[in-house]
Amino acid sequence: LKLLFKETKDQKVDKAYNSIGSAINDLGAQGVATEVNIANFATRVGSLPDALKPSIGDALALGAAFEENGIQAEIAGRAYSILLNQAAQESEKFAEVMGLTNKEVQDLINKNPLDFLIKFAKGIKGMNATDTATTLEYLGVQADGANKVLGAISNNPQRFGRLMYITKRSVLQDTWLIEGYNIQ
């Protein structure tokens, strides 16, 4: 993981290990997600081009949140990539659905793809089943995993936000790994 994300790529091994390990341990302790699945999801999205991948902290939080919503790393990682690629390719359609300009959607995708995804998922919350299916078909989002990822985010955006906060705190403090070791 250290080498996959720009935040940790140039850090010394011990600093990166403590930051990433602290976040993974903290997420595992704060919910029902497993550390292995969290790391697997982060590894999968860490291999994406830099323009599409979240920060290391957000990747870890997403891995935990998706697992808490019953979505395993391989499905969630693939779906995350599919959704962002489709949005980038069909930004005009996504803009239409979101009630934004094409430029606004492109800027969201280019500046912070995760913020874009969360905003889009929140926008489909409350649609009935027929409208949701029609909208996703119009956008070219047909993969079952992508639908699950959107559902997980739209059904519980507060939990996603909470896990991202926990991870950012853990990565910055990087003490949870040592504290966990001392407890053991």
C-alpha positions in Angstrom: 0.0 0.0 0.0 2.8 2.4 0.8 3.9 2.5 -2.8 0.5 2.8 -4.4 -0.6 6.2 -2.9 1.0 9.6 -3.3 0.6 10.4 0.4 2.8 7.5 1.5 4.9 6.8 -1.6 7.8 9.0 -0.5 7.5 8.4 3.3 9.9 6.3 5.2 8.7 2.7 5.6 8.2 3.0 9.4 6.1 6.2 9.1 4.0 4.8 6.3 3.6 1.5 8.1 2.5 3.2 11.3 0.1 5.5 9.5 -1.5 2.8 7.3 -1.5 0.2 10.1 -3.0 2.6 12.6 -5.9 3.5 10.2 -6.6 -0.2 9.4 -6.5 -1.2 13.1 -8.7 1.8 14.0 -11.3 1.0 11.3 -11.3 -2.7 12.4 -11.9 -1.7 16.0 -14.6 0.9 15.1 -16.9 -1.4 13.1 -17.4 -4.9 11.7 -15.0 -4.6 8.7 -12.0 -6.9 8.6 -8.5 -5.6 8.3 -7.8 -8.0 5.4 -10.8 -6.7 3.3 -9.9 -3.1 4.1 -6.4 -3.6 2.9 -7.5 -5.6 -0.2 -9.9 -2.8 -1.3 -7.2 -0.2 -0.8 -4.8 -2.3 -2.9 -7.3 -2.6 -5.7 -8.1 1.1 -6.0 -4.5 2.0 -5.3 -3.6 0.5 -8.7 -5.9 3.0 -10.5 -4.4 6.0 -12.3 -3.7 8.8 -9.8 -6.5 10.9 -11.3 -9.1 8.4 -10.3 -7.9 7.0 -7.0 -8.9 8.4 -3.6 -6.3 9.2 -0.9 -4.9 6.3 1.1 -7.1 7.3 4.0 -10.3 7.5 1.9 -9.4 4.2 0.2 -9.1 2.5 3.6 -12.4 4.1 4.8 -14.2 3.0 1.7 -13.0 -0.5 2.1 -14.4 -0.6 5.6 -17.7 1.1 4.7 -18.3 -1.2 1.7 -17.6 -4.3 3.7 -20.0 -3.1 6.4 -22.6 -2.9 3.7 -21.9 -6.4 2.6 -19.7 -5.7 -0.5 -16.4 -7.5 -0.6 -13.1 -5.8 -1.8 -13.0 -7.3 -5.2 -16.5 -6.3 -6.1 -16.3 -2.8 -4.5 -12.9 -2.0 -6.1 -14.0 -3.0 -9.5 -17.3 -1.1 -9.2 -15.6 2.0 -8.0 -13.4 2.0 -11.1 -16.3 1.2 -13.4 -18.4 4.1 -12.0 -15.7 6.7 -12.2 -14.7 5.6 -15.8 -18.3 5.7 -16.9 -18.9 9.1 -15.3 -15.7 10.5 -17.0 -16.8 9.1 -20.4 -20.5 10.2 -20.0 -20.0 13.4 -18.0 -22.8 15.2 -20.0 -25.3 12.5 -19.1 -24.3 12.5 -15.5 -24.5 16.3 -15.5 -28.0 16.2 -16.8 -29.1 13.6 -14.2 -27.4 15.6 -11.4 -28.8 19.0 -12.5 -25.3 20.4 -13.0 -23.4 21.7 -16.0 -21.0 19.3 -17.8 -18.1 21.5 -16.7 -19.2 21.2 -13.0 -19.3 17.4 -13.3 -16.0 17.3 -15.1 -14.4 19.5 -12.4 -15.8 17.3 -9.6 -14.5 14.2 -11.3 -11.1 15.8 -12.0 -10.6 17.5 -8.6 -12.0 14.8 -6.3 -13.5 11.7 -7.8 -14.7 10.4 -4.5 -16.6 13.6 -3.7 -18.2 13.3 -7.2 -19.2 9.7 -6.4 -20.7 10.6 -3.0 -22.6 13.5 -4.5 -24.0 11.4 -7.3 -25.0 8.6 -4.9 -26.8 11.0 -2.6 -28.7 12.3 -5.7 -30.2 9.0 -6.5 -31.4 8.4 -3.0 -35.1 8.5 -2.8 -35.7 7.5 -6.4 -38.2 4.6 -6.8 -36.9 1.4 -8.3 -38.1 2.1 -11.8 -36.6 5.6 -11.9 -33.3 4.3 -10.5 -33.1 1.5 -13.0 -34.0 3.8 -15.9 -31.5 6.4 -14.8 -28.6 3.9 -14.4 -29.4 2.3 -17.7 -29.4 5.8 -19.4 -25.9 6.5 -17.8 -24.6 3.1 -18.9 -24.1 1.8 -15.3 -25.3 -1.8 -15.7 -22.8 -3.7 -13.5 -24.4 -5.3 -10.4 -21.4 -4.2 -8.3 -21.7 -0.6 -9.4 -25.4 -0.6 -8.3 -24.4 -2.1 -4.9 -21.7 0.5 -4.4 -24.1 3.3 -5.2 -26.7 1.8 -3.0 -24.3 1.5 -0.1 -23.2 5.1 -0.4 -26.7 6.6 -0.9 -28.2 4.5 1.9 -25.7 5.5 4.6 -23.6 8.6 3.6 -23.1 9.5 7.3 -21.3 6.2 8.0 -19.0 6.7 5.0 -18.2 10.2 6.2 -17.6 9.0 9.8 -15.2 6.3 8.6 -13.3 8.8 6.5 -13.0 11.1 9.5 -11.7 8.2 11.6 -9.1 7.2 9.0 -7.9 10.8 8.5 -7.4 11.1 12.2 -5.6 7.7 12.5 -3.3 8.4 9.5 -2.3 11.7 11.0 -1.8 10.5 14.5 -0.3 7.1 13.5 -0.4 5.9 17.1 -3.1 3.3 17.0 -0.8 0.5 15.8 1.6 1.0 18.7 -1.3 1.4 21.2 -2.8 -1.8 19.9 0.5 -3.6 20.2 0.9 -2.3 23.8 -2.6 -3.6 24.7 -1.7 -7.0 23.4 
